[in-house]
């Protein structure tokens, strides 16, 4: 039995972060969610938006009160009134657009998955470090209050020795979902869009993987439709992970230790998740529910705002960890036989 309780999150008030002027590349669905979160919960400013279609950029600018709308991405990164760039384009474009921002000396927040593969991720990281410019992967769940509760449990040894992690993420997105998910040229598939969440969570808990084993099913276009993955941590702990774009799954996570386990429900990676501390006999001894009601993406933006000017990467989502995770996903794709055009 454990007598410990869940530690409170250390998540700072988003309104306390320095206000930066943001430039948005590619005003698609995730960019809309990001913009709504910034406007609702932070003091951050939306300064510019760029798209290959000026009309789309102007529509986004009207909706969110953005000062400048451009018909190219280069104009956004070159705008002297833009302090930081958010890359919201498809996975296949992240590498090019991140390098574009860094070449202009602009700090950059790049949507997850950071790039298509570890080679591209390493090139972005090298460019950021060479230029002395901040860069971070937009793995938004890393910055949510309930994930910090889990992080603190690990730091404080509340669970004892962690032996196993379980996590899954499944959404019914194929064949009727966004076209990009079915397209190899856009680095589609379940892994980079959905599987990254349980893989990143397992990496947070276990550390760098010493082994990765995967099996899966491909869609008719050649992208991965679903996969089951086991990973091995440096101390022999296991992660049992899954992702699918063929059906909605429970999308939960648990971290099982020798003295207690964490159960994260609802979806585990999102702002409305609930964390329970459970003893080996099944007794729930404490529970935490995130106070967020509608938004969650604002936490990653204010993490950038707090870091820019004082450090080159976030301690909560280090660049080395991003490259590590991309390397594991490369391994998974290789085992499944998935290769993107141009790799």
N, C-alpha and C positions, 0 to 999 in steps of 0.2 A: 504494500500500500504506500502511496505517496501522500505526504502532507502538504506538498507545495501547491500553490495556486498559479494561475496564469499571470505572468507579468503584464503590466500595461504597455501599450505601444508608445514609442518615442517619436511618433510622427509629428513634425512641427506644424503649426498653423500655416496653411498656404498663403494667408494674407500677409505674413511676416517676411516673405521672401522678397529680395530686390526685384523691382519691376524691369523686365526686359522687353524690347520691341522685337516681335517675332515675324519672320518671314516663312511662309508655308509653300512648299513645293508639292503640287498635285492636289487639287481640291476635291478629292473623292470622299467616300463614306467615312473613312477613319479620320480624315482631316476635319470633316464636319463635327464628329464627336469630340475631337480635340479642341476645336474652336468653341463649342458649347461649354465644355468643361472649364476652359480658361476664362470665359466671360462670366460664368456663374460663380466660380469659387476662388478666383485669384485676382491679384493686381497686375497680372501680365497684360501686355498690349499686343494686339494683332495689327502689325504694321503693313505687311505686304503679302500678296499671294500671286503665284505664278502657275501657268498652265500652258500646254501647247495650244490650247484654245483660249484666246483672250475673252471670248464670251463666257466661258465657264469661270474664268478668274473673276470677271466683273460680277457675275451672279453671286459667287461666294463673297466677294467684297461687299456687295449690297446687303446680303443676309446678315453678315457679322460686323458691319461697320468698319471694314478694313480700309486703311488710308489709300493704298496703292494696289492696282491690279495690272499684271503684266502678261503678255502673250508668250513669254519664255521663262525658263528657269534661271538663265544667266542674269537677267535683269533683277531678279529678286536678290541673288547673292551679292550683286554689285551695288545695290541700293545702300547709300551711306547711312540711312536711317534704320536699317535692319541690324539688330545686335546679335541675333541668333537665328539659325535656320532649322526648320522641322521638315524632314524628308518623309513624305507620306505616299510616295509613288509605289508601284508594284515591286515585289522583291527583286525582280530582274533589273530594276533601274537604281537600286539603292547605292551600289558601288559607284556608279558614274555621278550621281547627284551628291553623295557625301563628299567625294573628291572635289567636285565643283565648288561646294561651300568652303571646304578647307583651303582650297587654292586661293579663295578670296579672303582668307583670314577670318572666316566666320565660324564660331562654335556651332556644333551640329548635333541634333537629336535625330537619330535614324530609326524609323519604325522597325519593329521586329518582323521577321528575322532580319538581322543586321545586313546581311548580303545573301547571295545565293549559296556561297560556300566559304570554307575557311581561308582559301587563298585570297579571295576578294576582301574578306574581313581583315586579314593581316595587312593587306595593302592600304586599307583605310586607316587602320591603327598606326601603321608606320608613317603615313602622311600626317596624321594628327600630331604624333609625337615629334616628327621632324619640324613641323611648323610651330610647335608649341601652342596648339589650339585645342580646346576642349572638344571631346566627342563622347557620345553615349548611345547605347542601344535603348530604344523605347520599350523596354519590357516593363510595362506599367504596373504589373502585379507586384514587382519587387518593392514598390514604394507605398503600398497600401498598408493601413494600420494593422490588419489581421496578420499579414505576412511578417510584420515586425514583431508581433506577439510570438509567432512561431520561431523567428530568428532568436529572440531573447530566451525562449525555452531551450534552444540548442546551446546558446552561450552559457546559460546558468545551470545546465545539466539537469533540468527538470525531468527529462525523460529517461535518465540513465544513459546507457550505451545504446545508440541507435543501431538497430539491426536491419530494418526493412522499411522501405518507402513504397507506397502505392499511390498512383495518380493516373487519371484518365481524362481525356477531353474528346468528346464526340458531338458533332453537330450534323444535322441532316442538310447537307449542302451540295450533294451530288445525286442526280445530274442537274437539278434545277437551280443551283446556287449561282454565285457570281462567275462569269465566264473565265476570269483570270485563274480560278482554282482548277480548271480543267486543262489549262494551256501550259505545256512544257516550256514554251518560249517565255512565259511570264513567271517561271519557277513555281508553277502551281502544285497542287497536291495537299494532302492532309498534314504532312510533316512540318513544313515551314510555317503554315498558318495556325495549326491546332496543336500538333505534337510538340512544338517548342515550349508550350506551357508546362506540361508535366516533365519534360526533359530539363528545362531551366529550374524548376522547383526541386527536382531530384539533385541537381548539381549544387543548388544552394544548401541542401541538407547534407549531402554526402561528400562534397568536394569533387575534385577531378576524377573522372572515371578511369579505372584500370582495365575495364572490359565492357564491350557493347555487343549485344546479340539481338538480331531483329528478324522477324518474319512478317510478311504482309501480302496484300492483294493490290494489284495495279488496276487503274481505270483503263478504259479502252483507248484513251489518248496517251497512255504511257506514264502518267503521273501516279503517285501512290494514293490509293483510295483509303487504305487503313493499314495500320501496323501494330504489332505487339513487340515491345522492346524490354529487355532486361539489361540493367547496367550494374556494374560492380564498383563499389567505392574503394578508397585506398586502404580501409581497414577490414575489407571483406563484407561490408554491408551491401545489401541488394536493393535495387530499385526495380519495381515491376510497373511498367508504364504502357499506356495505350493511347492511340489516336485514331479517329475515323471521321470521314466526312459523309458516311453513308447512313448514319442514324444518330439520334440524340442519346447520349449515355449519361450515367449519373454525374459525371464530371466532378468527382470528389477526390480528396487526397487524405492520406493518413501517414503519420510518422510513428513507427513502432519502436519503442525503446525497452530496456530491461525493467524499468520501474513504472512506466506509464506510456501512453500513446496520445498523439494529437489526432483528432478527426476534424477535417475541414470540409464543410458542405457548402453548397449552394449558389453558384459554381465556385469551385475552390480558388480560382485565380482572380475572381471578380470582386467588385466593391461591396456586394451584399453577402459575402461569405460569413459563416459562423464557425468558430473554433471551439472545440470541446476537449477538455483534458479528462482522460479516462484511465482508470486503474486497470491492472490485469484481470480483476474479477468483474469488470464491466461497469463499475460505479463511475458516474460522471461527477467529478469533484469541482469543476469550474467550467465556465463558458464565457466566451467573448463574441460579441457581434459588432461588426464594424458600424460606426455611426453614419457612414455615407449612405445616402438614400437614392441618389440618382447618377452621380458622376464619380469617376475615379481617375481619369487620365490627367487631371490637373496635378496630381502628386508628382508625376515624372517631370512635368514642366517646371515646377518650383524646385525640384531637386537640381535641375540644370541651373536655374537662376541662383540658387545658393552656392553652387560650385564655381560658376564662371567668374573669373577674376582672382580666384584663390587656389584653384587646383585644375588639373588637366583631365581628370576622370573622376567618376563617382565611386566612393568606397562601397556603395550598395550595389552597383552594377559595373565592376571593373572591366576594362577592355580585355584583359587577359582571360577573364571568365567568358566573355562574349565569344572570343576566338575558340576557346575550349569547347563551348557548346556547339559552335558551328562545325568543329572538327568531328564531334560525336554524330552530328546529323549527316555529315558527309559519309561517315562510316555506315550509318543506317541506310542511306540511299544506295551506297555501293552494294550492300548485302541484298537489297531489294531489286537492284538492277535499274535504278532510276538515274537518268543523266539528262541534264538540261542542254538545249542547243547552245553551242559556243563554248562549252566548258572544256 
